[in-house]
Amino acid sequence: MAVESEYPKRQLIDILHRGHESKDLDYKGPIQWDEGDKKACCEIVKDVFGMANTFGGFIVIGVSEGVQGFSWDGLSADQLKTFETSRLNRFLQAYADPPINTLLRKVDDDGKSYVIIEVPNFPDTPHICQKDYPDVLKAAALYVRTDNNETAPIRSSADFRIVLERAVRNRGDTLLSAFRSILKTGSTETTIQSAEDQFEAQMAGADARFEEVNPLKGDLGIGYFRSSFSPETFSASRFGLEQLRDAAKRGAVILRGWQFLYLNPSQSAQTYIVQDGLETFLATKDFVGQDLIIFWRLLQSGLFYQRTTMRPNSLQVGSELNRSVLDFREVAVYVAEAINCLTRLYDGLLTDEDNVSFRLALMGTQNRLLVSSWPMTMPLWDDYTCRMPTVVVGRMHTLLDWRVGMIEHSIDISKEVYLKFNWLDPNVESARVAIEKMFARRW
């Protein structure tokens, strides 16, 4: 029996638009589910095996790959109605031992429909393929996702040892969760909302508040950076308001024209208490007259949310007037500012060993072009254009790791953003120089 999805729709949309395949994400072009086409069904089963035996993950149906990158085609109404959770799982169980229960979600976005198959990580026993299908599946094989983001049988003792260690760990985690539930409630039947879901709900509240106060919300050409930081576990009242104010002061440093975490002591009305934390909203013009919005929330749960306008937003590029653009160095500098803020914000709130999640979203990126606007505005070497409306990148590290690897983490995240703009061999050294200049306050 399939379980309910742990992922709200907005997070599924982020997964849909991630823009590159990984061990936990695979894209497939528009198809229908038809047991009569057994080979096509077994290809999906093979990827389910690989993800279930690795970290779990998602198979997105309706996104094809071509020479220009991924294309979000969507499924026709006839294709969409052929996909059902019970139908897919019945076919899957004929091949999987022990059984795998996937959950199929149908997601609408930008007028198109997609299917997302959620694949759970195996709970304590890896899944073995128990039946052959010519040229696709081999009986008695144990499939995993490889470093090349493909599905293949285990071929080495080292790979097998990794799966075995994961099985032992999963078994231990399951027992530990059961014991905790018994100690808290006297029952193993209690369902506890995940930390991710609870932080996600607070993120949605911050998004809604931003849309409420944003004076530029009718301008579809505007792009935004959005960052969020959160501890690994959720507690609604983890920190007091005085702790949050002190943390905000630590995070409010000027590395270039405006603070990432804007805090003006002489204008206390700009930073105010909301129901469960602090909030700031600023709408003004920057030094060259472009719209500048900075909005942030710091909540007692430990969630930090920041959103600001991309600058420059549009430029004349060649013969094109007012093309929506994004300066590639601005990406790197923004990410570095964010990570610097993260390390200062949680200094004293968390220990160096505590994990902190950083999630970056670039919003309004559909058909936006990467350019260099420093020291002068000019296109890059090719047409590096994003083909998705939102770019999302996420990482989790210990607070100490974020601090000591600040520049390398910034480059790593920026490089993934560039990849989603179809820049496959980016100039990361120029991005690195821009980050170093900012930290030297020579930006």
N, C-alpha and C positions, 0 to 999 in steps of 0.2 A: 504494500500500500504506500503510495507516494505521500510525503509530508508536505505541509504548507511551506511556501517559499519564505525565506528569511529576508528577502531583498525587496524593498519598496520600489515602486515603478521608477522613481527618479534615478535610483541607483542602477536599475536595469538599463535605462536610457544611456547612462554613463558607460556601462559595459558595452552596449551596442555600438557606441561611437569611440571606443578606445583606439581603434585605427591601426592596430598591429596585433599579430598573433603571438601567443606566448604558451607556456606550458598549461595555463589554465583558461585559454581562450582560443577557439578555432572558428573561422568564418567559412560558410558554405554558400554558394550562389543559390538563386531561387530554384527550388525543386518541390515536388509533392511527395508525401509519404505513400508509397505503394508497395505492399508486400509482394506484388507480382514482379517488381523490379528488385529482386533479392540482393543483387550486387550493390545497388545504391543504398539499400537499407543496411547491409552489412558494413559498408564504409562508415556509416554513422555509428554503428555498434562498436566498431574498432576504436574510434575516437572516444566513445564513452568508456571503454575499457581503459584506455591510456590515461584519461583524466582521473577516473575513479581510483586507479592504482598509484597516482602521483599526489596531487593536492586537491582533487576535485576541480570543477571549473564550469565553463559555459561553451555551448556550441550554438552559434548564431546562424540561423537559416535566413537567407535573403540578402547577403552581402557577398558580392563577387569580387575577384581579384584580377586585375589586368596590368598592362605595362605601365599605366599611369597611377597604379595604387588600387586601393579598395573603392568600390562603388556601392552605395547604399540603394539597391534596386527595390527591395521589398518583395512581397509575395502577392500574387493575384488572389482574389477571393476564393477561387476554386482550389488553388494550392493550399491556402491557409486552412481551409476546413478539413483537409485530410490529416492534419496533425492533431493527435489527441494523446494525452499522457498514458491512459490505460492501453491504448492501441500500440504505442511505441514500446511500453514496458512488457507487454505480452510477447512481442517479437524478441525483445532483448533477453528475456528470461530463458528462452530456448538455447541461448549461447552462454550465459553467464552462470558461474558457480563460485561462490554463493550468488544469489540474485542481486541485481542492482535496481534500485527504484529511483528513476529520474523524475524530475518535475518539469513539465513543459509549460512555458508562459508565452502568451501572444501579446505583443507590444506594438502599439501604434505610435508613430513619430513622424512629424512633418508630412502627414497625409499618406504615409506608407505603413504597411503591416509586416511584422517580422515574427519569427518564432525563436525563442531562446530556451534551449534545453539546459536545465541546471543539473549538473552531475555531482553527486555527493562523494566526498572522499571515503574510501572504505573504512568501516568502523573498527574492525580488529583483524579481519582476514582478507588478504588481497583476492581479487576476482580472477579466476582462471577461465580461459575460453574452452568450452567443452565440446565444440563442434567445428568441423572444417567448413570453409566456403572457399572454393577455388580462387587463388590469386588475391584473396582478401584476408581471411581468417584461418588460423591453424589451431587445431585441437591441442590442448594441454599447454598452450602458450600463455605467458603472463606479459601483457602489454603495458608499457609505460610511455609517458611523454618524454621525448629526448631534448637535449640542449638545442637542437635545431627546430624545436616546436613541431615535431612530427610524432606520430605514434608508431612504435616498433616493439617487437618482443625483447625482453631482457636478454642480453647477450654476454654479460660478464658477471663474475662473482661479486664484484664491487657494487654493481647496480642491484643485484639481488640482496646484498647486505643492507643497502639503503632502505629498500622496501621492507625488509624484515625488521629493521630498527624502528621504522615508522609504525609497523603493526604493533610492536611492543609498546611504543609510546601512546598510540591511539587507545590501546586496551587499558593502559594505566589512566589516561585522561577520562575514559568512560567511567571507570570505577570511582575515580576521585569525584567526578561530578555527581554520581549517585550518592556517595557518602555525604557530600555537602548538602544535597537536597534532603536526605533523611535527617541530618542534624538540624536543618532549618525548619522543616515542615513536618517531619515524621512520615513523609510519603515521597516516592520516586515519581509521582505523576505530575508534580508542579512544573509548569512551563515558565521559564524566566526570560523576559525579553532581553535580547543580546545588547551588549554595550554599543555595538555598531548601529543597531536600530535606534537606540535612544539618542546617540549623538546625531544620527541622521534626522531625527525629528526636530532637534534643536537647530540644525542647519536649515531645515525647511522653514522654521519660524524666522530665522535671520534673513533668508531669501525673500520671504513675504514682506518683512518690514522694509527691506531695501527697495523693493518694487513700490511700496506704498509712498516712500519719501523721495524717490529718484525723480528729479525734474527732467531727465533726459529719456525717460522710459518709452516715449513715442518715437524716438530716433532709432530706426533699425540698423543704421550704419555704425553705431557706437559699439565698440568692443570693451570687454571688461576682463581684468584679472581677478580671480577669487582664490583666497587661501584659507585653509582651516587647519588648526592643530588640535589634537586631543590626546589625552592619556589612553592607555590601553584598556582600562576598566572604567566603568561609569558609576558615579555617585553624584546625585543631584545637588547635594550641599557639601561637596568635598572641601571647598574653600570659603572663607568669610569675605565680606565686602572690603574690609581693610586690607586683607591679603591681596585681593584683586587690584586695588588702587596702587599698592606698592609694586606689584608685578607690572602694571601698566607703565609706571614711571621708569622701571628698569628697561622695558621694551621700547620706550619712546626715545630713540636716538636719531640724530640727523646725520645721515651719510651722504645725502645729496640735497636737492632743494626742499623736499618735503619728507617728513617722518613717515615711515611705513605704518607705524602705530601712532597716528596723529594725536598729540596731547598738548594742549595749550593752557598752561597754568593761569594765564591772565584772562582766559575766557572759559570759566568753569561751566558755563551753561552748555558748552558744546559737548561735554562729557557728563553723562547723567546716569542715575540708577534706573534700571528697568527691573522687572519682576524678580529676575534671578541673576543679576549681574550688572555690568556696565556697558554703555553704548555711546558711540560718537558718530556724528554725521557732519560732514563738511562739504559744501558745494561752492566752488569758486572758479577762478581762472588761474592757469599757471603763468610762468614768466613770459611766455610767448603768446598768451591769449587763448590757449586751448582749454576746453572744459576739463575741470579736475574735480572728481568726487572721491572722497575717502569715507568709507563707512566701516566700522568695526564693532564687534561685540566680544566681551570677555565674560564668560558665565561661570557660576559657582561650581559647575561640573568639571571645569578645567578646559572646556571648549573655547577656542579663540577663532573668530571668523572675521576676515577682512575682504573688502571688495573695493576696487578702484578702477577708474577708466584707463584704457590704453591710450598712450600718447607717444608719437602722433597717431591719430586714428585714420586719417586719409591724406593722401598726397597725390600730386600729379606724377604719374609714372609713364614716361615716354609720351605717347600720343593720347593716353587715357587720362581723363580728368577725374580727380577725386576718387582714385582707386582706394579701396579699403586696404590698409597695410598694417604691418607689425614689424617694428625694428627688432632684428634678431638679437642685438646686444641688450635691448631693453628687457627681453625675456630673461636673459641670464642675470642681469642686475636685479630685476624684481625678485627672482627666486632666491638670490643670495641675500637680499634684504629680508625676505621672509624667514629664511633659516636663521639668520642672525637674530631676528626678533624672537623666534622660537626658543633659542638657547637662553636669551636674557629673561624672557617671560617666565620660564619654568625654573630658573635658577632660584633655589630656596623653596619652591613649591613641590618639586619632585626630586628624587635622588638621581645620581648619574646613571644608575643601572635601570631606571624606569624606561619603558618603551614609550615613544611619542610618535603618533601618526601625523604625517604632513600630506595634505591633499591639495593639489593645485588644479584649478579649472580655468581655461581660457574660453570666454563666452563671446559669441558673435564672430566666429572664425570662418564661417562658410564663405568660400571664394576670397578670403583675405590673403594677401601676398606678403611674404617675408622680404624685407628690404634692409638696407643699411642707411640710416639717417644721421650717421655721425662718422666723420666730421662734416659730411655733406650728404644730402639725400641722393641715393642712387640704387638702382635695382641690383640684385645679386647676379650670380653667373648664369642662373637659369630661372625659369618661372616656377618658384617654389610656393605653390598655392595650396591652402587647406581645403579639403572637400567635405568637411564635416562641420556642423554648427557649433560644437563644443569639443574642446580637447581636455582630457582629464588624465592626470598623472598622480600616482600615489606612492608613498614610501613610508616605512616604519623602521626606526632605529632607536637605540638607546639615546638618552639625552647626551651622554658623553660622546657617543659616536657622531651625533649631529654637530657637536661643538668642535671636535678635533678634525672632522672631515668636511668642514663647512664649504670650502671652495670645490672640492671634488664632488660632493653631493649636489652642489649647484650646477656643475657642468653635466653630471649624469642626468639630472632631471631636465635641464635645458636641451640636451641632446635628444631625449625622447620627444620633447615638444617639436624640435626641428624635423624629426622623422615623420611626425604626423602632418607636417607641411610638405612632405615628400622630398625633403632635403636629406639624401641618403649618406652624403659625405660632408657633414657640416664643418665649418671653420671654427672649431671649439677653442683654438688658441686666441682668436680675436675676442671671443666671449670671455675667456679667462682673463685677458688683459683688462677688459672693461670692469670685471668684478674686482680685480686687484686695485685698479684706480679708484673705484668707489670706496673700498675699505681704506685706502690711503687719503680719502676725501679730496681726490683730484678729478672727480667726475664732472 
